[in-house]
Amino acid sequence: QGTTAPACTSGKNIGNVLSYRITGLSPLTTYAISVCSVNPDGETSPTSVSGTQTTKRLPPPAPTGLGITAVSPYQLNLVWTSGGGSTSGFFLAYAQGSTAPNCASGADVGTATSYSIQNLQSITTYTVAICAYDTFADSDDSSPLVGSKTTLRAPPPAPTNLVVTAASPSQLNVSWV
């Protein structure tokens, strides 16, 4: 941690590689890194390259408790609970089928924790993904909250062209299309 790169003699020998992933770091912390060459006898090069980088903020907590209700053949109503923390709003994306869409490609629904998706197709499965975001440009969105629901079956069309004729004193004939 810090802004002064350590000497190569105090570091870790990672072998003959050209990249390395450092894990287990703290969020929003600046780290100084030095890289130098080491020969098979353990001697380090007289010069090294160094740099500093600050890790990202933690993303906001993910929303929870997604409820999806099919209220008509063409509409799904959603409700969820905010994870709180640094959450300042939500992205909501939906797509036909069972594959979760990318939250960032969806609509910004602000701080709402309910939403109605309309103009859908009847008896079709839709998968919804909701992610929390915060106001910090250097943080990622939360993990997605995902759920699926199938819209209701549309009722059949109403009959048309009703024709009623008197066939006899005790009978009516009825026809329609």
Residue, then its C-alpha position, 0 to 999 in steps of 0.5 A: q500500500g502507498t505511493t512509493a514502490p518497494a525495492c525488488t529485493s523485498g518482493k515476491n518472485i513470481g517466475n518467468v511470466l509477463s503478467y500477474r494478477i494480484t488478489g486479496l487487495s482492499p477496495l479504494t486503496t492505492y498500491a505501488i508496484s515494482v517489477c524487475s528481472v531476476n536471473p537464475d542465481g537470484e540476482t536482480s536487475p539494477t533497474s526496475v519499472s514501477g507504478t501505482q494504481t488505486t483499486k476500484r470502489l466496492p459496487p453497491p449491494a445487489p437488490t434482493g427479493l425479486g417478485i414477478t407477476a404476470v398481470s395480463p397477456y401483455q404485461l409483467n409487474l416487478v417488485w424488488t428490495s434495494g440492497g441499500g448501502s451506496t445504491s442510488g438507482f437501478f438499471l432494469a433490462y429484459a429479454q425474451g427467453s431464459t438468458a439474462p440480459n446485461c443490466a447496463s443495456g437496460a433502462d435506468v428506472g431511478t430509485a423505484t423498486s417496482y416497474s411494469i413492463q408492457n407491450l409484451q407477447s402473450i405466453t412468452t417467457y421473459t427474463v429480467a435483470i436488475c442491477a444497483y448503481d451508485t454515483f461513483a463513476d469508478s465503481d461497477d454495477s452490483s451483481p444482477l438480480v435475475g428472474s423469469k416469468t411467462t406472460l398469460r395466454a391471450p383470450p380468443p378473439a370475440p365472435t363477429n357477424l352474428v346472425v339470428t333468424a327465426a326458423s319457426p315459432s319455437q326455434l331461432n337459428v344463430s350463426w357467427v364467424 
